[in-house]
Amino acid sequence: MEKFRVLQNRSGQVRTTLHIEDVLIPKFETMLEFELVSIMAFQDEDFLILKDAIPVPKFNKFYASRIKSSKDPYLYEVIQLLLYLNPVPNYVLRKKLVEFIILRFSKMEMKPSQVKMDELIATPVLSFEEVQQVLNLCLIVEKKDPVIPTGVYVLFSQNSRYTKEVKISIHADIRELKIRNHLSSAIHIVAEHLMDTYDKVKITTSKIENTKMVTTKKGPASIRSISKYMSPATRTAIEDHNIGASFKSYITFEKYERFLELDANNDSLERTASVLETSKSTVLDFRKIKDASN
């Protein structure tokens, strides 16, 4: 039985996640009856909880490793993921998909400005025509569902009034309930919880173990147990997340957040390092990360 279907996107904007209105759940009443889906309410707003996760891709690795050319396999992969979220795009949406890919995922090169003399500007290496050609090719070849190792158990409305923090909290609460099922599922859910909560921090088995959320009959699972029962899908999801994560520890990430609040580009290297109580090499790394994200 088909559990869900991603609907055609008629909003005029590129869809990068899924909401209740974006998904058709066939035989919804039957799904409710058998508790494959449930309706929950919080703060006078309904949302859906799913027994099995709906695949929703994360794009971290594409932001981190920009697409270098039209032959880059990342270009084909990101188009497949975007077409999964935006099936059967019309002419206008195809154009927006191409523009979205170029602006968000293309590698940039400094090239002479066509407007100002003797000035270099950041220019995408991908052209509109190149991306459009690959997109059209993906639309005419036999469609295969992309492998998406990450997913969500909660769907909110497009017009949800929840803040990002509330949504993260709801996701975390639902995932914590799922943790009780069996160990391999629990490990995957905790890894996704860490990805949602700390999207710029690399995930490791020790970080999963430190949450104490993966439990066995004897208590919190050890690193050895987590490594043993971690599924291939979880390993793939962590690898993809870590490509786009710049920081190895929560402490370093917190220092980077503090760095962004400082006038670090104008202050001396020594002063910035002193204020952050870190090394000068770390400050230099922070500057590189900030420049890359601009």
Secondary structure, 3 states (H helix, E strand, C coil): CCCCEECCCCCCCCCCCCCHHHEECCCHHHHHHCCCEEEEEECCEEEEEEEEEEECCCCHHHHHCCECCCCCHHHHHHHHHHHHHCCCCCHHHHHHHHHHHHHHHECEEEEECCCCCCCEEEEECCCHHHHHHHHHHHHHCCCCCCCCCCEEEEECCCCCCCCHHHHHHHHHHHHHHHCCCCHHHHHHHHHHHHHHHCCCECCCHHHHHHCCCCEECCEECCHHHHHHHCCHHHHHHHHHHHHHCCECCHHHHHHHHHHHHCCCCCCCHHHHHHHHCCCHHHHHHHHHHHHHHC
